[in-house]
Amino acid sequence: MRETSAGSRAPAKLREPRPKRLTRRTPSRRSHGTVDYTLAKRALLRDLRTGMLSRLEVCDAHPDLLRAARSLGMDATRPCPVCDQRELRLLAYVFADTLKHDNGRPWAVKDALRLAARVQGSACYVVEVCTGCSWNHLSEAYLARHAV
């Protein structure tokens, strides 16, 4: 408390808190959104195991997808969830308006992620494919917000 000239005490002036400075975020090198499809895969496999779906309904990879998985696919670290063989491969597709003739074609996963990070507004989809039983499922999607 402060004293006034008349000797009475006046309440001390309260200081107002300063507003926080807003900092502007710059896009990071890995500025992308990721969508994981693990829950959808688990539900599909549960339906297969309980008999709600047949193996023919879930093991239905297109011949072109199988061919691309054999030639461009990367070996997965886990076995196929349907046939339990070590034939599971990962393959990627990149979509963007500026890619022209490369839009939507299959890529090796490393090359696809590199390309998607370079092209603004692109989307990279990683698919797991079993070349033994023809199981295929969308694994992850990466949506590039900013190009680096």
N, C-alpha and C positions, 0 to 999 in steps of 0.2 A: 504494500500500500504506500501511496505517496502522501506527503503532507502538503496542504494548500497554504496560501499566505495567511489565512485566518486561523491556522493551527488545527483545523479539522482534517480528518483523514479521508481521502477519496480512494475509491477502489483502483487498483492498478489496471492499466490498459492491457487488455488481452490481445495477444498477437494472433492474427489470422494465419492459418496454415497456408503456405505457398502452394499454388497448384503444381502438380507434378508435370515435368516436361514430357511432352509426347515425343518419343523417338520414332523415327521412320525406319522401318525394317527394309533392308535390301534383300532381294531374293537370294537364297543360298544356292549353291551349286546343285544341290539335290532337291530342288523345289518341284515336287510332284506329289500327286495324291495316289495312294495305293489302295486297291480294293482286293481283299483276300476272299476267295471262294471256298475255303475249307469247310465252313458250316453247311453249305449247299452240297458239297461232296459227301460229307458224313451222312446227311439225310438221304441222299441217293443210295449210298452203300447200305444204309440201314434198311431201306425199302427192298433192296436186292436180297439181303440176308433174311428178311422176314417173309419173302415170297411175294411181295406186292408188285415187284418188277421181275422180269425174267432176264437172264444173262444176255439174250439177244437184244433186249431193249437198251441195255447200258453199254454193251460192247459193239458199237455200231460206227466205228471210225470210217470215214470216206477213204477210198483207195489213194487219193491224192494226199490226204493228211498222213497216211501211213508211209507213203513214199517220201514225203518231206521229212518226217520224223527219222526215217532210216538214214537219209543223206545229210540232213542239217542238225538233227536233234542232239542234245547233250544228254549223256547218261544221268539219270536221277540217282539220288543217294539212297532211295528206298525202293523196295519191290512194288510191283503192281498190286493195288489193293483188291483186285478181283481174282487174278490167277496166281498171285504170289510169286511170279517169275521176275527175274532181274532184267526184263526187257522194257522197263519204263523209261521213256525219253521225254525231254522238255524241249519245246519248240515255241517260237514267238512270231507274232504278226504285228506289224506297225501300220497304223492308219493316220494319215494327215493329208490335208488338202494340197500342201506344197510338194508332196513326194512324187506326184505324177505317176510314172510307170512303176515305181517301187511301192506304191500305196497298196497295202493289203497282201503283200506277198510274204511267204515264210522266210524267217531269218534264224540264224543261230542266236541263242539268248543273249550272249554278250554283245554281239553286233546290234541287235534290236534295241537293247537298253541304251547303248551309246547313241544310236540314231535318234531314239525318242527323246533323249536329253538334249540333243542338238536342235531339234525342230520344235518350235513353239506351237502349242495346240495339238500335239500329237498324242496318240494313245498306243500303248504297247500291251498286247495280250499274250500271256504265257499259258500254253496248253500242255497238259501231260498226256502222253499217248503211249499205250503199250503195243508194241509191234507183235507181241505174241497172241493176245486175245482181242485186240482192237478196242480196248477201253480208251476213252478219251474224255477229258473234262477240263474246263477252264480253271486254271490254277490261280492266277493273279492278273490284275490289270493295273498298269501304271499310266497315270494321266499327267503329262507334262504341262505345267502352268506357264513356265518361263523357259525360254531357251538360254543356254549358257554360252 
